[in-house]
Amino acid sequence: MKTKNNNSTDKDILLQIIREILSLKDPSEQDISKVICRHPSTGSKTFSKSQIISLFGIYKTEMGLSENDKKRFLSLVRMKKVRTLSGVTPVTVLTKPYACPGDCIYCPNDSRMPKSYIVSEPGAQRAYLNKFDPYLQVYNRLVAYKNIGHPTDKVELIVLGGTWSFYTEEYQIWFIKRCFDAMNDFTPDSIKCVSKISQDTQSSWELLVHTQKKNEISKTRCVGLVVETRPDYITEKEIVRLRKLGVTKVQIGVQSLNNKVLKINNRGHNVESTANAFKLLRMGGFKIHAHWMPNLLGSTPRKDIKDFKKLFTDGRFKPDELKIYPCSLIKNTKLFDYYTRREWKPYTEKQVLDVLTKCFLLTPRYCRITRVIRDISSEDIFVGNKKSNFRQVVERKLKESCRKIREIRFREIKDEKVLLDDLSLKVTCYKTKFSTEYFLEYVTSEDKIAGFLRLSLPKSSNHFIEEISKCAMIREIHIYGQTLGIGTEEKGKAQHSGLGRKLIQKAVEISRRKKYTKLSVISSVGTRSYYRSNGFKDGELYQYLYL
């Protein structure tokens, strides 16, 4: 297509934009936007970033650019960079609408959604539009990421939908298999969304294992698999099933560590159930991602802060990650009746800020606060906090008062340049009722974290899974910074710089010193080849290394 006034084509204009952006030294978002505005398309409209990225994908082989220039260009024009700055590309999917064993008074009950979700939430909207089909949800999300310049090599698959463990085993196997099918079918050249629901309804452990094997060498690999469930549905049998599915992290609904609060909110389990779930999950090597809720019926800011302290002082708990969801009132919940009778009221903004500020200060350096406010539209919240940026408000307040935040997300290195020589190893040892935990992290002089490893040394040699009896366990390795493609390197980036190997060597040293003869790892399907390259052998549910 040509303009009336010159012979330039969209391809010519795109080349101009690319060359001009590449000529800039450390350009800001504003600098890049100015370049794009100076070179409108042949239709006199400004190119959107997604259009530029899409056209770049079509013409890049004709441009004579080096691989480094191609990578640099995509990193400069990438939209919503924060999405993959934690080292992986998160893909969230929802299970189908289904009954829940719980009857919590604060929980929304949208018949179009799995229990506890409402259709206005972004992830829920995507699931609804894809008719809750796991293949469509995964594939189309990967297309969306690719179209805005994000890599799709390393995916953390996050399966939400209330109580995963309450769904039938047949559905679980089919759902996970179809997610893996989508990752296996997706390639970097896939730029079109799919809309037809597959008629593939087959499910068996054998078919799932076959699909997982394919993903070990796929261009889009699953490097982490997360599900969410209730504490009272974690059993020894469930732990084994989760590992067969490939799960590496479990989001667990703690909500409160006060039995009276749990009871009055109809939670349906007690604190002992939560403690038992933590024990079994830790024994299985899983990352434990707790959900905790201040402002529940029967609580107060003072009780909440005491409750939060217990999460990290009581050896039965000590989660690795945390979501903090202050209770908000959604219409058509049982909590609404308590509100109209004036038996419950939402905290004021000042009270919420005070509770969250203290929570941040109480969170140890080995824990990551993943989310602070649930992503519910303010239109759906009848009363309660409607600010979605409370994390920033809390961080700003603490920074202004010169108080140090130690939780992981605040310290992530993000897209900063880092050299190995600038990093030092910091070791944090803490005890739980069932294990001694080592949190090994490489940090900068400003305490920014470039990568970490979680090593668990169990206190007891008795185990319901013989394969990992008497084993030291690597529960997680995570290298931060913008996601890089599998097998790629980029100067100054933490990923693929050898940090993971160094952390494994340190874990081996500690395990040997503590007289362990075997080191296991709860590897995900897409990281099995990485651990093999580091000397680990395949077991039935885990990989292991004799020391």
N, C-alpha and C positions, 0 to 999 in steps of 0.2 A: 504494500500500500504506500502511495506517494502523496505528498501535499501538492497543492496547486502552485505554490511559490518556489519550491525547490525539489531536488531529486532525492532528498533524504527518506529513508525508510525507517520503520520502527527498529529494525536491526542496527542501522547506522547510529541512530540516536542512543540506543542501548549501549553500543560500544563506546560512545562518547562519555556516557554516564559512568560506565565501569572504569574507563581509563582515568577519568578525572577523580573518581573516588579513590582509586588505587594510588594516585599521585599525592594524596593528602597524608600528612604525618599525624597519627593519632587523632583522627577527626572525631568530633562530637556528633551526637544525633542531629543537632542543629546544622552543623556543617554539611552532613550528608543530605539533609532535607533541602538545603539551599541548592546543592548540585542538581538534585532531581527536579526542582522547580525551574531551574534555568534551562532544562532540556525537556519540554513537553513532547508528548507523542505526536504522531502525524495528524491526529484528530484534535490537536491543540489542548488536550487534557493532560494533566500531570499524571505520570505513571504512579501507581501505588507500589509499595514495596513488594507486595505479593505478585504483582504483574512483572516487576523487574526480575524477581527470583524465578518465576515461571519461564520467562523469555530467556533468562540466563541458562536455565536447564536445557532449553531447546538449542541454543546457539553456542554453548560453551566450547564444543569441540572445534568450532570454526574460528575461534578467536586467537589461537596461538598463545594462550596464556600458560604460564607454568602452573604446576599443581599448587605451589605455595600461594600464588596470586589468586587462584580460584578459591582456595580455602579462606584467604584473608578477605576477599570480597564478600563471601557469604557471611563471615563472622561480623563484618561491618554493617551489612544491611539486614541482618537477622532481626525479625520482629519478636517482641516479648522475650528478650534474651534470658530473663530470670527463670524461664520455664526449665531450661536445661543446665543452669549454672551449678546445680548440685551434683553434677557428674553423671546423671542418667536422664533418660527421657521418660517422664511419667505418663502412663496411659491408664486412665481410670474408666472402669466399666461397671455397670450395675446389673445385678441379677433381676430376674422377672418379679413382678408383684407376687407376694407370697405371704402366707400367715406367719406370725411371729409368736414364740412361746411367751413373750413378755407382755405386760399390760401397764407400762409406765405411764404415769399421769401426765407427764410433760411431752409425751411422744406424739408427733403429728401422724395422722392416719389417712393419707391420700390414697384412695382406692386405685389410682393409676400407677402407683409406685410401690416398691418394696417398703415394708414398715420402717418408719422413722424418716423417710425422705419425702420431699414435696417437689412437684414438677418444675417449680421456678428455679431450683438450684441448677447451675450450669452443667454439671456432670449428669444430673438427672434429666435435663432437657435433651442432651445428646443421646442418652439411652432411650428416651421416649421416642425421639425421631427415628432411631434405628430399631424400633420395635423390640428393644431389649435383646436383640440377637447378638451374641458375643462376637461372632465373626465380623459383622458390620461395624460394631462399636470399635473394635481394635483397628480394623483395616482403615476405616474412614478417619479415625483419629491420627493414624500414621500419615495419611495423605495430607491432612491439615497441617501437621508439623512440617512435612517436607515442603509444602507450599509457602511456608513463611520462613524457610531457611534453616530449620533445625535438623540435626542428624537423627537418624532413626536406627542406628546400629545397636544401641544398648537400651533396652526397654525395662522399666520397672512397671510391671503389671499390677494394678491395684484393683481388687475385686470388692466392691461395696454392695450393700443391700441388706443391712440389718444383721441377722444371725445366719451366717454361712452354714454353720453346722446343723441347722434345722432343715435345710434342703435335702432331698433324697440323694443318696450316693450316686445313683444313675445320672441325675441332673448335674451334680458336681463334676463328674468325669466328663460328660458331654460338654459342659460349659468351658472347662479348662482346655479340653482338646481343641475346641473351635477357636479359642483365643490363640493357641499355638499355631493352628492352621493359618490364621490370618497373618501372623508374623512370618511364617514360612513362605507364604505366597507373596508377601509384599517385597518389592524391590525399590531401590532409589529412583528408578524410572517410572514408578507407578504414580501418576499424577491425577487420576480420575477416581472419584468416590464410587463406591458400589452401593446399589440400593435393593437388590433382589436378595431375599432371605433364602439361604441355602436349604435344600431339602435333606441335608445330611443329618440324620437323627441317630446315627450309630454311636454307641458308647460302650467301651469296655476298657479294662486296664491295659490289655494288650495293644489296643489301638492308640491309647494315650501314650504309652511308652514309645511306640513307633514314631509318633508325632514329635515327642520330646527329643528323640535321637536325631531327627532331622534338624531340630532347632539348634543343636549343638554346633552346627556348621552353617547355619542360616546367615544371610546378610543382616537380618534383624533378629537379634537374640534376646531372650528373656533373662535378664541378669538379676532379677528380683521378683518374687511373686508374693503378694500380700492379700490376706483375706481378713474380714472382721467378724467377730462373734461374741457371744456372752461367756462370762467366766464359768457359769454352771454347765456349759456344754463342752468344756475341755476335759477330756478323759485320756487315759493311756491309749485306748483304741483310736481316738480322734487324732492324737499326736502322730501315730503311725500313718493314718490315712492322709493327713496334711502333707507329710513328707513324700508319700507316693504321688501326690498331685504336683509336687514340686514347690510347695510353699516354703518361704524362708522367713517371713515376718507375719505376725498376727496382731491386728488391732483389737484390743480387748476393752469392753465397756466397763470400766471401773466405776465411774460416776461419783462415788463417795466411799470413804472407808469408815463410815459411821452407820452402824446397824439400824439405829432408830430412823435416820434419814432414808436409808434404803427401803425400810419397811413402809414408811408413810408415803413414799413415792411409788409404791407398788413395783419395786424393781424386780422382785421375784427370786432374789438370791441374797446371801449374806456375805460379810467380809471374809469369812473362812473359805467360801467358794472362790473368791478372788485370789486369796493366798494360795489355794491349791492349784488354781489355773497358772499362776506365776511359777510355782514349783515345777509343774509338768512342762510348761513351755521352756523354762530355763534348762531343765534336764534334756529336752529335745534339741537344744541349741538355737532356738528361734530368737529373733529380735522381738522384743516386747514393746508394743506401741499402745500406751494406755490412753483412754478417753476419760477426762475428769471434768465434772460440772459444778462450779460454784452457783450459789443462789437457788439451790433446790428448796422445795418445801421443807420446813423444819430446820433449815440452816441459817446462819448469820455470817457476816464477813469475818468475824472473829473465829467462829467454828470452822469456816472454810480454810483459813490460813493454818489453823491447827491441823486440819485434815490433810492439807497439802504437805506440811512438814512430815507427816507420817509416811507419805509415799516414799520418802528418801531416807528416813531414819529407821523405819521398821525393816528388818532384814528379810521379811517375807516378800517385799515388793521391789523397789528400786528399778523402775522401767528405763528402757533405752531411749524411747521417744514418747512424746506427749502431745495430745490435743487438749486444749483448754476451751471448753464451751460454756460460757455463762448462760444460765437458763433464761430463755426468752419465752414469752407467751404467744403461742400460735392458736388461732381460733380452732374450735372443734376438738380441743384436747380436754381431758378431765381436769387439768390444772385450771382451766377457765372458770370452773365452778368454785374453786378455792379462791380465785381472784375476786369474783363477784361477791363472795361472802367475806372478803377482806381478811382471809386467812393466809394469803400469800401476796407479796408485792415485789416488783422488780427492784434491784438495787439502783440507786442513783448513779449517774455517770461518775461522780467522785468516788463512790464506793467500789464500783467496778475497777476503776483505775487504781485505787488503793490495793485491792485484792490482787490484781494482775501484777502490779509493781512488786509486791512482796513475793509473789510466785516466781517471777523472773529471778529475783535475788536469791531465792532458796533452791533454784535448780542447779544441780552440780554440772561440772564441765563434761561429764560423760553422757548427758542427756540432751536430746534435741527437741525443742518446742516447735513442732511442725506447723501447727496452726493455733491461732488464739481465738478467733471468732468464726463460728460456722457460716458458710457461704449461703445464707438465706436472704432473700430479698426483703428490704425494709417494709415493703407493702404487705408481706405475709406475717410480719411481727406486729401483734396487737399492742403489746407493751413490752418494754425491756430495751436492752441496748440495740441500737440500729446503726452504730458506727462500724464500718467494715475495716477501718485502718487502725484498730486499737493497738496492734503490735507496734506500729510506728509511733503512736502516742506514748506508749510505755517506754520504748527505747529512747525517745527524745527526752522524756522526763528523767530517766536514769542517767543519760549522758550529761544533761545540764547540771545534775547534782553530783557528777563525778563518781558515780557508783558503778562498779564493774559488773558486766553481764558475762557469765561464763558458759551459758548454754551453747550448743554446737551451732545452730543456725546463724546466730548473730556473729559467730567467729569464722564462718566459712570464707574461704579465700575468693570465691566467686570468679570473676574474670581477671583478677590481678595476675601480673607476671610474677613468676617465682623461679628461683634457681635452687637446685638441691643444696648447694653450699650455704644458702641463706636459711636453711631449715634445721631445727634441732628436735631431737626425740624427747617427748615428755611422757612419763609413765605414771598413771594414776591407779592405785590399787584400792579396791573397796570390797567389803565382805557382805554377802547375803547369807541367809540362813542355810542355804544349800551349796554355796560355792564361794571361792575367792575369784574375783573378777579383776582383770587387768585391762585398762583402757590405754592403748598405746597410740600416741598421736604425733605427727610431725607438724610443728608450728613455726611461724615466723617470729622475729624478735618482738612484734606487736601482738603476739599470741593469736594470730590468724591461723586457722587450721587448714592444712593442705591434704591431709589424709589420716585415717585412723584404722585401728584393728581392735576388735573386742575378743579377748581371750578369757575363757571360762575354765576354771579348775574345780571340778566337783569335789565335795567333801566326802561323799560316800561312793564306794565302789559298786554298790548294788544298783542295777538299772533294769527297767522293764524292756529296754531294747539292747539285746546282747551285743550287737554290732558296735555300740559306743560305750560299753561298760569299761570302766577304768581309763577312760580317754580324757585327755585335755581337748577342749573344743574351741575352734575359731567360729564365733557366732556371726561375725561381720567384718568385711574389709571394705572401706569406702574411700575413694580418692576424689577430691573435690576439684572444682573448676569447670569451665565450659566443656560439655561432652565432646570427646574426640572419637572419630571412627575407630573401629576395631583394627588394630595393627598399624595405626598412624602415630606420628610423633610431631610435636610442634614445640619449638624452643620457648622455654618460659612457662609452659603449661604443666600443671601437676600430673595430669593423666598421662599414662604411658611413659613416665620418667623413671620407673624403677622403684617407686615408693612402696608399692604393694609387695614386691619381693623383699625389700628391706624389712617391712613390717612382719612378714612371715618368718624371716630369719630370726627376728627378735622373739617372736612367739615360740619358736623352736628352742631357743636358748633358755627362756623362762621355764618351759615345760620340762626340759631335761634337768634343769637345776632343781625343780620340784619333784624329781624322780618319776615322771610319767614316761612311759615307753611308747606311747602312741598318741598322735595328734590328729583329730578328726576335724572336718569342716562341713558346715551345713551349706553346701554349694547350691546355687541355682542351676537350672538346666544350661543356661547360656554361658556360665563361667566354668563348667566342668573342664573344658580344654585348657583353660588358664591354669587351673590347679594341677592338671596332669603335667603341664610344662614345668611346674615347680616341684615335681616328684611325687605328687599324691596319686594314690590308686583308687579305683572305683570300688565302692562297697555296694550293698543293696540299696541303702537309703542315704548314705553319706560317702564322702571321700576321706581317705586317711593316709597318714605318713608315719612309718615306723621310725622312732627316734634312736 
